[in-house]
Amino acid sequence: MLAPHVTIAAMYALFEEAGKLHSGRVLSDTDTSAQIELESGKRVKVKAAQVLLRFEKPAPVDLLREAAVTADSIELELAWEFAPPDEFSFADLAREYFSDKASLTEQVSCLLKLTAAPHYFRRAGKGHFKKASADIIAQALAAIEKKKALQELMESWAQQLIEGNCPAPIQAQLYKILFKPDKNSAEYKAVVLAAKQSQQAPLTLLQKAGAVKSPYDFHWQRFLFDHFPKGTGFPALQAPALPQNLPLADVAAYSIDDSQTTEIDDALSVQGLGSGTVVLGIHIAAPALALQPGDALDQLARQRLSTVYMPGHKITMLPDSVVQTYTLDEGRACPALSLYVSFNEDTLAIEHTTTRLEQVPIQANLRHDKLDHVVTEQWLTDADFQHPDPLLDQGLPRAALSFMHKLAKQLKAMREQVRGKPEQFNRPDFNFKLNGVPAHGPVGDETVHLSIRPRGAALDLIVAEAMILANSTWGQWLADLGVPGLYRSQASMAPGVKVRMGTRALPHAGIGVPCYAWSTSPLRRYTDLVNQWQLVACVQHGNTAALVAPFKPKDANLMSIVSAFEDAYSAYNTHQATMERYWTLKYLQQHQLEEIDASVIKAFPGEPPLVRAVNLPLVLSVAGAPALERGALVRVKLGQVDTMALDVKATFISLLDTVSAPEEDNAEDDDAVGPIAIALDMEDAASDASTPGETAPDAAM
């Protein structure tokens, strides 16, 4: 009878788990696994395939310590030379490198060295390796040296940043590092390393190192990085020639814009005063006659989608050569898409409309910032009233403006009947003017002037109602002919019901019209250019326009344009608001304002109330305020202004009993600039309300 086989378990074991070596005391052992207690006291179950060595002495901690010391003495190049050409174990290498009676410590030291040198030896199984070729080793060593040099470079860059200097490679990628980083790049890692070592926020660190030239440049460059990464310039493209075959209109048209406006899209004319039937002409610049969908200029316009406005600067949708060719400049006949609306002179009822392509003589470009104090309600309604300075109103078409103002009030009243409530614009428009702006745009330290222009000024009302009339009339005409267009609609004025863009002629409850298609700003808004192409087809082909218009029914391109436009338009408006807030904060600094009056617009229990300044375009939170109701008028003390964070500290002073009327800035009227919150026509001062009594950014440029 055979004696039973007895397996005597080793006292200790060395094993590998997750690429790391461990050792401990063996508590139990079978053919498939072992229960091992680590030095920490933790017990683990280890598969037999993971166990590399079993031994009785020395203790595991001593073995690994001694082996680590011995491993440091092993020369990798020599070990590579001694290693067998085929697959081998760490014990094989120990016998080749040390002696054929290599000790346990020497075997483990070889295991440690082999594991730590994957560029010389690759794993080939449990405790087995195979040496790499000389070429692979050379490449690996070169990569290691490169990585080492890169690490040294990153550490050098980090040290420079900490010392207040920004290395050129980091400066070149500054905004990418801040807003869209490649986290594997050396530049990004250097900034992270410097921020960690200096215990500063990356932006603060970069500011101190001079990477950010100024707060203004930071906001400007961030916008360019996101939306104009290739710069704001245009490629050299030839402006389309003016069409020569258009009839000359027998009218004298006047545009009404701000003095800063160069993209003059619209002008107005009046004919037949005193005849019983008066014809209002709404004349829109017609770049669609030259630009064609898909051509080089169209591709530029479709990339930008809108002109970008901000105080003291703008980025135009179209090259200046195109703008100057098609803008409605005074003293010349300009290509235009004209809507003629015939009104009964007594009742102001619409009798007839017609649309034409023609050349329109522009008599003058009127500038409302220079005329608002002249063309007043009294001047328009009282024929005997004379302005104190008679030279100011010389050359103004007083009779035509008076009729247009009377008509505008009637059109507004009719829309308000549809809306079911009057339009209310309680907040004024604020005009920004910067002194000494360079040709390439502001640098951020220009002197800023702010002036207030109440909404609903006479000239504003005239233009606003004329443009609403054109956009709603043309939108309906497109729908009647089955020609698709780009529309803005609002299902109701209930809170939370927003204005939407689409390709269907749906009602716009906020304006009070059955449909509304932006068509009056084709030089500065791509949606208007698209609609003008469609309208030109309607003029030229009438009932068959749907067959030949550039965009056909259910054209996927139209929805693509809508989506892209809304994204770009939102981003541009956000940037505009950012820059307006920047210049408002600069105004506080330059005028050393310490206290302001403001009205509460949001108040939540336990939170600082949010207030809007009475005489400034500024919203801020106020610390230390008691419980306040929405609409309360308060006085607040201003603290530190941070133009980088676009913030200003404010603390509560007192609750006021009366509301002060907004006062004009000290700037002279000739220095006032039209509202820069623009990108919309003046009609938008009365339109696109997402909630009753509120409007989108508006005014005219």
Number of C-alpha atoms within 10 A of each C-alpha: 3 4 5 6 6 6 9 7 16 16 16 21 23 21 22 18 11 6 8 9 16 16 23 24 22 23 16 14 18 11 9 9 15 20 17 24 19 18 14 7 10 9 15 14 14 17 17 14 13 17 20 17 16 17 16 13 12 13 16 20 14 12 18 20 13 16 21 19 12 18 22 13 10 16 12 16 10 10 21 20 13 16 23 16 12 8 15 18 21 24 22 19 25 25 18 17 21 16 12 12 12 17 14 17 21 26 25 25 27 28 24 20 23 27 20 12 11 16 18 23 22 16 16 13 12 14 19 18 24 21 23 16 13 11 9 12 16 14 12 15 14 12 12 13 12 12 12 12 12 13 15 12 15 22 18 15 25 26 20 16 26 22 14 16 18 25 18 12 11 20 17 13 14 25 20 17 20 15 11 12 15 13 11 8 11 18 26 20 20 22 28 19 20 26 20 13 12 16 11 14 14 18 16 11 23 25 20 16 19 15 22 20 12 16 19 19 15 18 18 17 17 19 18 15 16 13 16 14 11 9 9 13 10 14 10 8 11 11 18 15 12 15 12 9 8 15 12 14 17 10 16 18 24 25 25 25 27 23 18 17 15 17 25 26 28 28 31 26 23 23 17 14 13 9 9 12 18 23 21 23 24 26 32 31 29 30 24 24 19 15 20 15 16 10 9 14 23 19 14 16 21 22 16 24 27 26 21 24 22 22 23 22 17 14 16 23 25 26 20 15 13 20 21 15 17 27 22 32 22 17 11 13 18 26 28 28 27 25 22 22 20 21 20 15 18 10 10 17 14 14 12 11 15 13 19 19 22 21 25 27 24 22 21 20 20 18 17 23 22 19 18 16 15 18 21 14 16 13 19 21 16 10 11 9 10 12 15 9 9 9 8 14 16 9 9 14 16 16 14 19 22 20 19 24 22 18 22 22 15 16 18 21 15 14 21 18 11 15 19 13 14 14 20 13 16 11 17 17 23 25 22 24 24 20 13 14 16 11 8 8 13 18 15 18 16 18 15 21 24 23 25 22 22 15 19 17 15 24 24 25 23 26 25 23 25 24 26 28 21 24 23 23 20 27 28 21 16 22 16 12 14 17 27 26 30 24 26 20 25 23 14 19 21 13 9 10 15 17 20 16 19 18 20 17 23 22 19 25 27 32 26 24 22 16 23 29 28 27 30 31 24 27 29 27 27 26 25 24 27 24 28 26 23 25 28 21 21 24 15 14 14 12 14 14 21 20 14 14 19 18 20 18 14 10 12 10 11 20 15 10 18 19 13 15 21 15 12 17 18 11 16 20 19 13 19 22 19 17 21 21 19 22 29 21 22 22 19 17 15 14 12 10 12 13 16 17 21 26 22 21 17 16 18 12 9 8 14 20 24 18 24 21 18 21 21 23 20 15 18 18 21 23 17 13 17 13 12 18 14 14 14 17 24 25 19 25 17 18 14 11 16 15 20 15 10 17 17 18 15 21 17 19 17 14 17 14 9 9 13 12 8 14 11 15 17 11 12 11 15 10 19 25 27 28 25 28 24 22 24 22 27 25 24 22 25 27 24 24 23 21 17 20 16 18 19 18 21 22 24 25 25
